Amino acid sequence: MTARNGRTVRDLRRGNRTAVLQRLYFDGPLSRFELGPATGLSSGSVSNVVADLVADGLLEEAGSVDSDGGRPRTLLRVAPGSGHMIGVDVGETRVRIELFDLTLTELARTERPLTHQGYDVEVIVGHIRDGITEVLATAEIVPEQLLGVGIGVPGIVEHTPDRGAVVHGQTIGWDAVPLEALLRDGSPLPDTVPYFIDNGAKTLGQAEMWFGAGRGARNAVVVLFGSGVGACLVTPEAEYGRAVEWGHLTVRVRGRRCRCGALGCLEAYAGAESLLERWGEQGGRPPEDTDEETALTAMLAAAYPAEGGAADPVALAVLEETAEYLGAGLSDLINLFQPERILIGGWAGLQLGARFLPAVRRHAVSYALRHPAERVTIDLGRLGPDAVTVGAAILPLADFFARGGRRAEPAPEGPVPAWRAALRERAPDLRFRR
């Protein structure tokens, strides 16, 4: 049966289940009485939906509260063990894999450092596969209990009908890498468990908007500041965020060469990789044979020594210049999108932290148009170094909610998909290296 607006009865039921699940997820525990005004559903609809969700094992009782002169009202909440998600962060220095229950409580984690092999696709795929197997074994969760695996990656992600998610990561040497197809071939998971692959800045943005400093904002930009820089734009039209390659805006004509190959990109001045390079080029002494996180820690210690120590003037000057470039880059976001909030996350953003933020704010305001600059706040994200993995896990969770709390339906059996047949045929020749 189809309603006048084109929605079927099945669509309406799914929408009602989604409304109840999401309200309990973010604001629960709540009683059935409270769910009515909170969701806009009638008491009868709430009772029916709750009964269905309890029968499916998605809701459970969470105590009771007194009512005005009547029987105590039973509180309901989302059952944590009714589903599980894995979040993966393909970062600059490591691949981090975390397993969560339905309420995003971490159950297990593992990390695989990225060393001299860098972004060799075979290495990354192996790390993800092995990490998934490890966290499931640690928590004693069978693969069939997963709602999906979310993965945050550097670069532009294209979703294709024949090869799944394809990653265009120019800065890391990935040219149209069929990451989803590679993960599926030889995956430790059954085909019924979906992969959700997206840009790492977008997954960071999702996490901050759902659970962090972005919650409640209608228009926001979440910045990922790591080896390079990226951003996620959230608007009412793109409530789950849209990744923008902000780090590759040109900030200086014929400037420094960026790792993408172009000249004068913001990332060539504001990313941690370029920041450390400039310190060394100007006479600083970055520690040798260390990863970027350790080297940036050393640079900050040199620029801002303990009480009584002498500051390294080169390190301090490079950091101050970086703050100006970053602020100028933020002014472009302010002028273009007029956000309510700008949040800075990523491992480098967290390391630079509150000491660096006032200078960034000052430069952003000085370069931006006055009207939008007066209406934006610029702060650090709240979720720490795990924000990308949390946001990646939100990808299958959001899909689960959109389906009304039902798992993705398995694909019908049939011939081998074209992308898998092609992958197997080409497997001996597939080598993607930086």
C-alpha positions in Angstrom: 0.0 0.0 0.0 1.3 3.4 -1.0 0.5 6.7 0.8 -0.2 10.0 -1.2 3.3 11.2 -0.6 4.7 8.0 -2.2 5.8 6.3 1.0 4.7 2.8 1.6 3.4 1.4 4.9 6.8 -0.4 5.1 8.5 3.0 4.8 6.4 4.5 7.5 7.1 1.6 9.9 10.8 1.9 9.2 10.7 5.7 9.8 8.9 5.1 13.1 11.4 2.6 14.2 14.2 4.9 13.3 12.7 7.8 15.2 12.3 5.7 18.4 15.7 4.2 18.2 17.5 7.5 17.6 15.6 9.3 20.4 16.5 6.5 22.9 20.0 6.4 21.6 20.8 10.1 22.1 18.4 11.0 25.0 17.5 7.7 26.7 16.6 6.1 28.9 13.0 7.3 28.3 9.6 6.0 29.1 6.9 5.2 26.5 5.0 8.2 27.7 8.1 10.5 27.1 8.7 8.9 23.6 5.4 10.2 22.3 6.2 14.0 22.4 9.9 13.3 21.8 9.2 11.5 18.5 5.9 13.1 17.4 4.3 9.6 17.3 0.9 8.7 18.8 0.9 6.6 22.0 -0.4 3.7 20.0 2.4 3.9 17.4 5.0 4.2 20.2 3.6 1.1 21.9 3.7 -0.9 18.6 7.2 0.2 17.7 8.6 -0.4 21.2 7.0 -3.9 21.2 8.7 -4.7 17.9 12.1 -3.4 19.0 11.9 -5.2 22.3 11.0 -8.4 20.4 14.0 -7.8 18.1 16.3 -7.5 21.1 17.2 -3.9 20.4 15.6 -2.3 23.5 15.7 -3.3 27.1 14.3 -2.0 30.4 16.4 0.4 32.4 14.5 0.9 35.7 11.4 3.0 36.3 10.3 6.4 37.4 7.3 7.5 39.4 4.3 9.0 37.5 1.8 11.6 38.8 -0.5 9.4 40.9 -0.3 6.4 38.6 1.9 3.3 38.2 5.6 3.8 37.8 6.7 4.2 34.2 9.2 1.7 32.8 12.3 3.3 31.3 13.7 1.9 28.0 17.2 2.1 26.5 19.0 0.7 23.5 20.5 -2.7 24.4 24.3 -2.4 24.0 24.9 -6.0 23.0 22.3 -6.1 20.3 24.8 -5.1 17.6 28.5 -4.5 17.1 30.5 -2.3 14.7 34.2 -2.0 13.8 35.9 1.3 13.1 39.2 1.6 11.3 41.4 4.7 11.0 43.9 4.4 8.2 46.1 7.2 9.6 49.4 8.7 8.8 51.5 6.8 11.3 49.3 3.7 12.1 46.2 1.8 11.2 43.9 1.7 14.3 41.1 -0.9 14.5 38.5 -0.8 17.3 35.4 -2.9 18.0 32.4 -1.3 19.6 29.0 -2.4 20.9 25.8 -0.7 19.7 26.2 2.1 22.2 29.8 2.8 21.0 31.5 1.4 24.1 34.9 0.1 23.1 35.3 -3.6 23.5 38.7 -4.2 21.9 41.4 -2.4 19.9 44.6 -3.0 18.1 47.1 -0.9 16.2 49.5 -1.6 13.3 52.3 1.0 12.9 53.1 2.2 9.4 56.9 2.2 8.9 59.0 2.3 5.8 56.4 0.4 3.8 54.2 3.5 4.0 50.9 3.3 2.2 51.6 0.1 0.2 48.0 -1.1 -0.4 48.8 -4.7 0.2 50.2 -3.8 3.7 47.2 -1.6 4.5 44.7 -4.3 3.5 46.6 -6.9 5.5 46.6 -4.7 8.6 42.9 -4.2 8.3 42.1 -7.9 7.8 44.4 -9.0 10.6 43.1 -6.3 12.9 39.5 -7.2 12.3 40.3 -10.9 13.1 42.2 -9.8 16.3 39.5 -7.6 17.8 36.7 -10.1 17.2 38.8 -12.8 18.8 39.7 -10.6 21.8 36.0 -9.8 22.5 34.8 -13.2 21.5 32.4 -11.8 19.0 31.4 -13.8 15.9 31.5 -11.9 12.6 27.8 -12.4 12.1 27.1 -10.1 15.0 28.6 -7.2 13.1 26.5 -4.5 11.6 29.4 -3.5 9.4 33.0 -2.2 9.3 33.5 1.5 8.8 36.9 2.7 7.5 38.3 6.3 7.3 41.0 6.8 4.7 43.0 9.7 3.3 41.8 11.0 -0.1 38.6 11.1 -2.2 36.3 8.1 -2.0 34.2 7.2 -5.0 31.4 4.7 -4.6 31.0 2.7 -7.8 28.4 0.0 -8.7 31.0 -2.5 -10.1 34.0 -2.1 -7.7 32.5 -0.7 -4.5 34.5 2.0 -2.8 37.4 3.3 -4.8 40.0 5.6 -3.2 41.8 8.4 -5.0 44.6 9.3 -2.6 47.0 11.4 -4.6 49.0 12.4 -1.5 49.7 8.8 -0.6 50.2 7.4 -4.1 46.8 5.7 -4.4 45.4 6.1 -7.9 41.8 4.6 -8.1 42.6 1.9 -5.5 39.5 -0.5 -5.3 39.9 -0.8 -1.5 36.5 -2.4 -0.9 37.1 -5.1 -3.6 40.6 -5.8 -2.2 39.2 -6.2 1.3 36.4 -8.4 0.2 38.7 -10.8 -1.7 39.9 -13.1 1.1 38.0 -11.2 3.8 37.7 -12.8 7.3 34.0 -11.6 7.2 31.0 -13.1 5.4 29.6 -11.2 2.5 26.6 -10.3 4.6 28.7 -7.9 6.6 29.0 -4.6 4.7 32.1 -2.3 4.5 31.5 1.5 4.7 34.5 3.4 3.4 34.8 7.2 3.5 37.2 10.1 3.9 38.9 10.2 7.4 38.0 13.9 7.8 34.3 13.0 7.3 34.4 10.2 9.9 36.1 12.7 12.3 33.3 15.1 11.6 30.6 12.5 12.2 32.0 11.7 15.6 32.3 15.3 16.7 28.8 16.1 15.4 27.2 13.1 17.1 29.0 13.0 20.4 31.6 15.8 20.6 31.9 19.6 20.4 29.7 19.8 17.3 26.6 18.4 18.8 23.6 20.8 18.4 25.2 22.8 15.5 23.4 23.0 12.2 26.4 24.4 10.2 29.9 23.4 11.2 33.3 22.6 9.8 35.4 19.9 11.5 39.1 20.1 10.6 41.5 17.1 10.5 45.0 18.3 11.3 47.5 15.5 11.0 50.4 15.0 8.5 48.2 16.9 6.1 45.0 18.8 6.6 41.4 18.1 5.5 37.9 19.1 6.5 34.3 17.9 6.8 31.5 20.4 6.1 28.2 19.8 7.9 25.0 21.7 6.7 21.3 21.0 7.0 21.6 19.6 3.4 24.5 17.4 4.3 23.8 16.4 7.9 26.2 13.5 7.8 28.9 15.8 6.5 30.8 16.1 3.2 34.5 15.8 2.9 36.3 18.8 1.3 39.9 18.8 0.1 40.6 22.0 2.0 44.3 21.2 2.4 44.7 21.7 -1.4 43.5 25.2 -1.6 46.2 27.4 -3.1 47.4 29.8 -0.4 50.6 30.9 -2.1 51.2 31.2 -5.9 54.3 29.3 -6.9 54.8 28.4 -3.3 56.2 25.2 -1.7 55.5 22.0 -3.4 52.8 20.0 -1.7 53.0 16.2 -1.4 50.1 16.1 -3.9 52.5 17.6 -6.5 51.0 21.1 -6.8 52.6 24.3 -5.7 51.4 26.5 -2.8 48.8 24.3 -1.2 47.7 25.0 2.4 48.9 21.5 3.3 52.4 22.5 2.2 52.5 25.0 5.1 50.0 23.8 7.7 50.4 20.0 7.8 52.6 18.4 10.4 54.8 16.9 7.7 55.6 20.3 6.1 55.9 21.9 9.5 58.7 19.6 10.5 60.4 19.9 7.1 60.4 23.7 7.4 61.9 23.5 10.9 64.8 21.4 9.5 65.3 23.6 6.4 65.6 26.7 8.6 68.2 25.2 10.9 66.2 23.3 13.4 67.1 19.8 14.6 64.1 17.4 14.1 65.0 14.0 15.8 66.1 11.4 13.3 64.5 8.0 12.8 61.3 8.9 14.7 57.7 9.0 13.6 56.0 12.4 13.0 54.1 12.3 16.3 57.4 12.0 18.3 59.1 14.6 16.1 56.3 17.1 16.6 56.4 16.5 20.3 60.1 17.4 20.2 59.5 20.5 18.2 56.8 21.7 20.7 59.2 21.1 23.6 61.9 23.1 21.8 59.5 26.0 21.0 57.9 26.0 24.5 60.5 24.7 26.9 59.9 24.0 30.6 60.2 27.0 32.9 63.7 28.4 32.9 64.6 26.8 29.5 65.6 28.8 26.4 63.1 28.5 23.5 64.3 27.5 20.1 63.6 30.6 18.0 63.4 28.7 14.7 60.9 26.2 16.0 58.9 29.1 17.5 58.9 31.1 14.3 57.8 28.1 12.2 54.9 27.4 14.6 53.8 31.0 14.5 54.0 31.1 10.7 52.0 27.8 10.7 49.3 29.4 12.9 48.9 32.2 10.4 48.6 29.9 7.4 46.1 27.7 9.3 44.1 30.8 10.3 44.1 32.1 6.8 42.9 28.7 5.6 40.1 28.8 8.2 39.1 32.3 7.0 38.4 30.7 3.5 36.0 28.2 5.2 34.4 31.1 7.2 33.8 33.2 4.1 32.6 30.4 1.9 30.4 28.5 4.3 29.7 30.8 7.2 29.7 28.0 9.8 28.5 28.4 13.4 31.5 26.4 14.7 34.9 25.3 13.5 36.4 22.4 15.4 40.0 21.3 15.1 40.9 17.6 15.6 43.5 15.1 14.4 46.6 14.0 16.2 48.6 17.1 15.3 45.7 19.4 16.2 45.5 17.7 19.6 49.2 18.0 20.2 49.3 21.7 19.3 46.2 22.1 21.5 45.1 25.2 23.4 48.6 26.8 23.3 48.3 27.1 19.5 44.6 28.0 19.3 44.5 31.7 20.3 47.0 32.6 17.4 44.9 30.5 14.9 41.7 32.3 16.0 43.3 35.7 15.8 44.6 35.1 12.2 41.3 33.5 11.1 39.3 36.6 12.2 41.8 39.0 10.7 41.6 37.4 7.3 37.9 36.7 7.2 35.0 38.9 6.4 33.8 40.7 9.6 30.1 39.5 9.5 30.6 35.7 9.4 33.8 36.0 11.6 31.7 37.5 14.4 29.3 34.6 14.3 31.7 31.6 14.4 33.5 29.9 17.3 36.8 28.1 16.8 37.6 25.4 19.3 39.3 22.0 19.6 37.4 18.8 19.2 36.5 16.9 22.3 36.9 13.2 21.3 40.7 12.8 21.3 42.8 10.5 19.2 40.0 7.9 18.7 37.6 10.3 17.0 38.3 8.9 13.5 37.7 5.3 14.5 34.5 6.3 16.4 33.3 8.2 13.4 34.1 5.3 11.1 32.0 3.0 13.4 29.2 5.5 13.1 28.9 4.8 9.3 27.4 1.3 9.8 25.5 2.5 12.8 23.8 5.3 10.9 22.9 2.9 8.1 21.4 0.5 10.7 19.3 3.4 12.1 18.2 4.4 8.6 17.0 0.9 8.1 14.9 1.1 11.2 17.2 -1.1 13.2 17.3 -3.9 10.6 20.5 -5.4 9.3 21.6 -4.9 5.7 19.9 -7.6 3.6 22.3 -10.1 2.1 22.8 -9.8 -1.7 20.9 -12.5 -3.6 23.1 -15.4 -4.8 24.1 -15.2 -8.4 27.1 -15.0 -10.7 30.4 -13.7 -9.3 30.3 -9.8 -9.3 32.2 -8.2 -12.1 34.6 -6.4 -9.8 35.5 -9.7 -8.0 36.0 -11.6 -11.3 38.2 -8.8 -12.6 40.2 -8.6 -9.3 40.9 -12.3 -9.3 42.0 -12.2 -13.0 44.4 -9.3 -12.3 45.5 -10.4 -8.8 49.1 -11.3 -9.7 49.6 -7.9 -11.3 48.0 -5.7 -8.6 50.7 -3.7 -6.9 50.0 -0.2 -5.6 52.9 1.5 -4.1 53.8 5.0 -3.2 
